[in-house]
Amino acid sequence: MGRVEGKVAFITGAARGQGRSHAVRLAEEGASIVAVDVCHDIDEIAMPLATREDLEQTVREVEAVGGRIIAREADVCDLAQLEAAVAEGVAAFGPIDVVVANAGVAAYKDFPSLSEATWRKTIDVNLTGVYRTVKAALPSMVAAGKGGSIILISSGSVFRGGGLLTDYATSKNGVVGLMRSLALELGPHWIRVNSIMPSTVLTKIVDNEVFATVVSNAMNNGQPFETREQRLEAMNAMIASRHMIPRGWVDTRDISEGVLFLASDDAKYITSESLRIDLGFAGK
């Protein structure tokens, strides 16, 4: 316990899924949390996004493990909103030590039907949003002079692409390029920059009606599944075949353990690394 005791972590996309899990796991180990999420749907992206109620649930779960948290609605497409959240967090807890750039979207459009508006929004959230996240948090990290850890959530799709994921995979490739460049530039400040490359994680980014159509088209002759359990069973069968370890997805906690490791002093000499937590997806 206490692997990030006294540290302050800034986490985007924190209202549910991976972001909530990262917030809770870091809080369990002693970090104070500055959590943000957009908390409304986006016109160009079909998948349903988190709500204010989801963000409030993150607050409850962090506080339940004894953590301190400030949670605010903020859009990674708006630098001023991110800067305001960081400023409030710094005033309450002190300078940022850990950044987890987690916010992301997936539109699930094949390339012929992928509109330029959806392409631009995906890149703006998944890649430029990461740039803005780091931009907002970095001044307090550098000024504090204590070093730190920046963790960018990328995707295993960078290794193989993915059907219906052209915009998503492209944006996540860009995250890796940003990670390498930032690691070079920030190393002299003892700020480490790494990325995590998950395969499918069972969150609302896949457990939703939009992706359900993808699964039913692939596994059920385009017919909707009668229950969520049937859909998950089919999804597991569809995705597990792409993994060396025959399971369809990893759990949010699995990714959070990687986040904790990279945030902690256990990884104090690790930078510019792409950590695969992917059931062997990239190598098969």
C-alpha positions as CSV (number, residue, x, y, z in Angstrom):
1,M,0.0,0.0,0.0
2,G,1.0,3.6,-0.4
3,R,2.9,3.2,-3.7
4,V,1.8,6.8,-4.8
5,E,1.3,8.2,-1.3
6,G,1.2,12.0,-1.4
7,K,1.0,12.3,-5.2
8,V,-1.6,14.2,-7.1
9,A,-3.0,12.6,-10.2
10,F,-4.9,14.4,-13.0
11,I,-7.2,11.9,-14.9
12,T,-9.3,12.6,-18.0
13,G,-12.3,10.5,-18.9
14,A,-12.7,9.7,-15.3
15,A,-16.5,9.4,-15.0
16,R,-16.7,5.7,-15.8
17,G,-14.8,2.7,-17.2
18,Q,-11.0,2.9,-17.3
19,G,-10.8,6.4,-16.0
20,R,-12.9,5.6,-12.9
21,S,-10.9,2.5,-12.3
22,H,-7.6,4.4,-12.5
23,A,-8.9,7.0,-10.1
24,V,-9.9,4.5,-7.5
25,R,-6.7,2.4,-7.8
26,L,-4.4,5.4,-7.5
27,A,-6.5,6.7,-4.5
28,E,-6.2,3.3,-2.9
29,E,-2.5,3.7,-3.0
30,G,-2.5,7.2,-1.5
31,A,-2.9,9.7,-4.4
32,S,-5.2,12.7,-4.5
33,I,-7.3,12.8,-7.6
34,V,-8.2,15.6,-10.0
35,A,-10.9,14.0,-12.2
36,V,-12.5,15.4,-15.3
37,D,-15.0,14.2,-17.9
38,V,-17.1,15.8,-20.6
39,C,-20.3,14.4,-19.2
40,H,-22.4,14.7,-22.4
41,D,-22.7,13.0,-25.7
42,I,-21.0,14.4,-28.9
43,D,-22.9,14.9,-32.1
44,E,-20.2,13.4,-34.3
45,I,-19.7,10.2,-32.2
46,A,-22.5,7.7,-32.0
47,M,-21.4,5.9,-28.8
48,P,-23.0,7.2,-25.6
49,L,-20.7,9.1,-23.3
50,A,-20.6,9.4,-19.5
51,T,-23.0,11.6,-17.5
52,R,-22.7,13.9,-14.5
53,E,-24.1,11.1,-12.4
54,D,-21.3,8.8,-13.6
55,L,-18.8,11.4,-12.5
56,E,-20.5,11.7,-9.1
57,Q,-20.2,7.9,-8.7
58,T,-16.5,8.1,-9.3
59,V,-16.3,10.6,-6.5
60,R,-18.2,8.3,-4.2
61,E,-15.9,5.3,-5.1
62,V,-12.7,7.3,-4.5
63,E,-14.0,8.6,-1.2
64,A,-15.0,5.1,-0.2
65,V,-11.4,4.0,-0.3
66,G,-10.3,7.0,1.7
67,G,-9.2,9.1,-1.2
68,R,-9.4,12.9,-1.8
69,I,-10.9,14.0,-5.1
70,I,-11.9,17.1,-7.0
71,A,-14.2,16.2,-10.0
72,R,-15.2,18.6,-12.7
73,E,-16.9,18.6,-16.0
74,A,-14.3,19.5,-18.6
75,D,-13.9,18.7,-22.3
76,V,-10.5,17.6,-23.6
77,C,-11.3,19.6,-26.7
78,D,-11.2,22.8,-24.6
79,L,-7.8,23.7,-23.1
80,A,-9.2,26.5,-20.9
81,Q,-11.5,24.0,-19.2
82,L,-8.7,21.6,-18.5
83,E,-6.5,24.4,-17.2
84,A,-9.2,25.5,-14.8
85,A,-9.6,22.0,-13.4
86,V,-5.9,21.7,-13.0
87,A,-5.6,25.0,-11.2
88,E,-8.4,24.0,-8.8
89,G,-6.6,20.7,-8.1
90,V,-3.3,22.4,-7.5
91,A,-4.8,24.9,-5.2
92,A,-6.4,22.1,-3.1
93,F,-3.8,19.3,-3.2
94,G,-0.5,20.8,-4.6
95,P,1.2,20.4,-8.0
96,I,0.4,17.6,-10.4
97,D,2.7,14.5,-10.1
98,V,0.8,12.1,-12.4
99,V,-1.1,12.6,-15.6
100,V,-3.4,9.9,-17.0
101,A,-4.6,11.0,-20.4
102,N,-7.4,8.5,-20.7
103,A,-10.4,10.2,-22.4
104,G,-11.2,8.6,-25.8
105,V,-14.1,7.9,-28.2
106,A,-14.8,5.4,-31.0
107,A,-17.3,5.9,-33.8
108,Y,-17.3,2.4,-35.3
109,K,-17.7,3.5,-38.9
110,D,-16.3,1.7,-41.9
111,F,-14.1,4.0,-44.0
112,P,-16.6,4.7,-46.8
113,S,-19.2,5.9,-44.3
114,L,-16.6,7.7,-42.1
115,S,-17.5,11.4,-42.4
116,E,-14.8,14.1,-42.2
117,A,-16.7,15.6,-39.2
118,T,-16.4,12.3,-37.3
119,W,-12.7,11.8,-38.4
120,R,-11.9,15.3,-37.1
121,K,-13.7,14.8,-33.8
122,T,-12.1,11.5,-33.1
123,I,-8.6,13.0,-33.7
124,D,-9.5,16.0,-31.7
125,V,-10.6,14.0,-28.6
126,N,-8.2,11.0,-28.8
127,L,-5.0,12.8,-30.0
128,T,-5.2,16.6,-29.7
129,G,-7.1,16.0,-26.4
130,V,-4.0,14.2,-25.1
131,Y,-1.9,17.2,-26.2
132,R,-4.2,19.6,-24.3
133,T,-4.2,17.4,-21.2
134,V,-0.5,17.4,-21.0
135,K,-0.4,21.1,-21.9
136,A,-2.7,21.9,-19.0
137,A,-0.9,19.8,-16.3
138,L,2.8,20.3,-17.3
139,P,3.5,23.8,-16.0
140,S,2.8,22.8,-12.4
141,M,4.9,19.6,-12.8
142,V,7.9,21.5,-14.2
143,A,7.6,24.3,-11.6
144,A,7.5,21.9,-8.7
145,G,10.8,20.4,-9.8
146,K,9.9,16.9,-8.5
147,G,9.7,15.0,-11.7
148,G,6.6,13.0,-12.4
149,S,4.9,10.5,-14.6
150,I,2.7,11.1,-17.7
151,I,0.7,8.0,-18.8
152,L,-1.0,8.2,-22.2
153,I,-3.7,5.5,-22.8
154,S,-3.2,4.3,-26.4
155,S,-4.5,1.1,-27.9
156,G,-3.4,-2.3,-29.2
157,S,-5.1,-1.2,-32.5
158,V,-1.9,0.7,-33.3
159,F,-0.2,-2.6,-34.1
160,R,-2.8,-4.1,-36.4
161,G,-5.4,-1.5,-37.2
162,G,-8.9,-2.7,-36.9
163,G,-12.1,-2.9,-38.8
164,L,-14.4,0.0,-38.2
165,L,-11.6,1.7,-36.3
166,T,-9.7,3.7,-39.0
167,D,-10.0,7.0,-37.2
168,Y,-9.5,5.4,-33.8
169,A,-6.4,3.5,-34.7
170,T,-4.9,6.5,-36.5
171,S,-5.5,8.7,-33.4
172,K,-3.9,6.1,-31.1
173,N,-0.9,5.8,-33.3
174,G,-0.5,9.5,-33.0
175,V,-0.6,9.2,-29.2
176,V,2.5,6.9,-29.4
177,G,4.4,9.5,-31.5
178,L,3.5,12.2,-29.0
179,M,4.6,9.9,-26.1
180,R,8.1,9.4,-27.7
181,S,8.6,13.1,-28.4
182,L,7.5,14.2,-24.9
183,A,9.7,11.6,-23.2
184,L,12.7,13.0,-25.0
185,E,11.9,16.6,-24.2
186,L,10.8,16.1,-20.6
187,G,13.4,13.6,-19.5
188,P,15.7,16.4,-18.2
189,H,12.9,17.4,-15.8
190,W,12.7,13.8,-14.6
191,I,9.3,13.6,-16.0
192,R,8.7,10.1,-17.5
193,V,6.2,9.6,-20.4
194,N,4.9,6.2,-21.2
195,S,1.8,4.7,-23.0
196,I,-0.4,1.7,-22.3
197,M,-1.7,-0.4,-25.2
198,P,-4.7,-2.3,-24.1
199,S,-6.6,-4.8,-26.2
200,T,-10.4,-4.7,-25.8
201,V,-11.4,-3.5,-22.3
202,L,-14.9,-4.3,-21.1
203,T,-16.3,-0.8,-20.7
204,K,-19.0,1.3,-22.3
205,I,-16.8,1.9,-25.3
206,V,-17.7,-1.6,-26.4
207,D,-20.6,-2.6,-24.1
208,N,-23.2,-0.4,-25.9
209,E,-25.8,-0.6,-28.5
210,V,-23.6,0.9,-31.3
211,F,-21.0,-1.9,-30.9
212,A,-23.8,-4.4,-30.4
213,T,-24.7,-3.9,-34.0
214,V,-21.1,-4.7,-35.0
215,V,-21.2,-7.9,-33.0
216,S,-24.7,-9.0,-34.3
217,N,-23.6,-8.4,-37.9
218,A,-20.5,-10.5,-37.4
219,M,-21.9,-13.2,-35.2
220,N,-25.7,-13.3,-35.4
221,N,-26.5,-12.7,-39.1
222,G,-27.4,-9.1,-38.3
223,Q,-30.1,-10.1,-35.8
224,P,-30.2,-8.3,-32.5
225,F,-29.4,-10.4,-29.4
226,E,-32.2,-11.0,-27.0
227,T,-30.1,-10.3,-23.9
228,R,-26.8,-8.5,-23.0
229,E,-25.4,-11.9,-21.8
230,Q,-25.9,-13.4,-25.2
231,R,-24.2,-10.4,-26.8
232,L,-21.3,-10.6,-24.5
233,E,-20.9,-14.3,-25.1
234,A,-20.8,-13.6,-28.9
235,M,-18.4,-10.7,-28.4
236,N,-16.1,-12.8,-26.3
237,A,-16.0,-15.5,-29.1
238,M,-15.4,-12.9,-31.8
239,I,-12.6,-11.1,-30.0
240,A,-10.9,-14.0,-28.2
241,S,-9.8,-15.5,-31.5
242,R,-7.5,-12.5,-32.0
243,H,-5.7,-13.0,-28.7
244,M,-2.9,-15.4,-27.8
245,I,-4.6,-15.9,-24.4
246,P,-8.2,-16.9,-25.5
247,R,-10.2,-14.3,-23.7
248,G,-12.3,-11.6,-25.3
249,W,-11.2,-8.7,-23.1
250,V,-9.3,-7.5,-20.1
251,D,-10.9,-5.8,-17.1
252,T,-10.5,-2.1,-16.2
253,R,-8.5,-3.1,-13.1
254,D,-5.9,-4.9,-15.2
255,I,-5.2,-1.6,-17.0
256,S,-5.2,0.3,-13.7
257,E,-2.5,-2.0,-12.4
258,G,-0.3,-0.9,-15.3
259,V,-1.2,2.8,-14.6
260,L,-0.2,2.3,-10.9
261,F,3.1,0.7,-11.9
262,L,4.0,3.5,-14.3
263,A,2.9,6.2,-11.8
264,S,4.9,4.7,-9.0
265,D,8.6,4.8,-8.2
266,D,8.7,1.1,-9.2
267,A,9.0,2.5,-12.7
268,K,11.3,5.4,-11.9
269,Y,13.7,4.6,-14.8
270,I,11.1,3.7,-17.4
271,T,10.2,6.2,-20.0
272,S,9.2,6.2,-23.7
273,E,7.8,2.7,-23.2
274,S,4.6,1.2,-24.7
275,L,3.3,-1.2,-22.2
276,R,1.1,-3.9,-23.8
277,I,-1.7,-5.3,-21.6
278,D,-3.5,-7.0,-24.5
279,L,-3.7,-10.8,-24.0
280,G,-1.1,-11.1,-26.8
281,F,-3.2,-9.2,-29.4
282,A,-0.3,-7.4,-30.9
283,G,1.8,-10.5,-31.4
284,K,-0.7,-12.9,-33.0
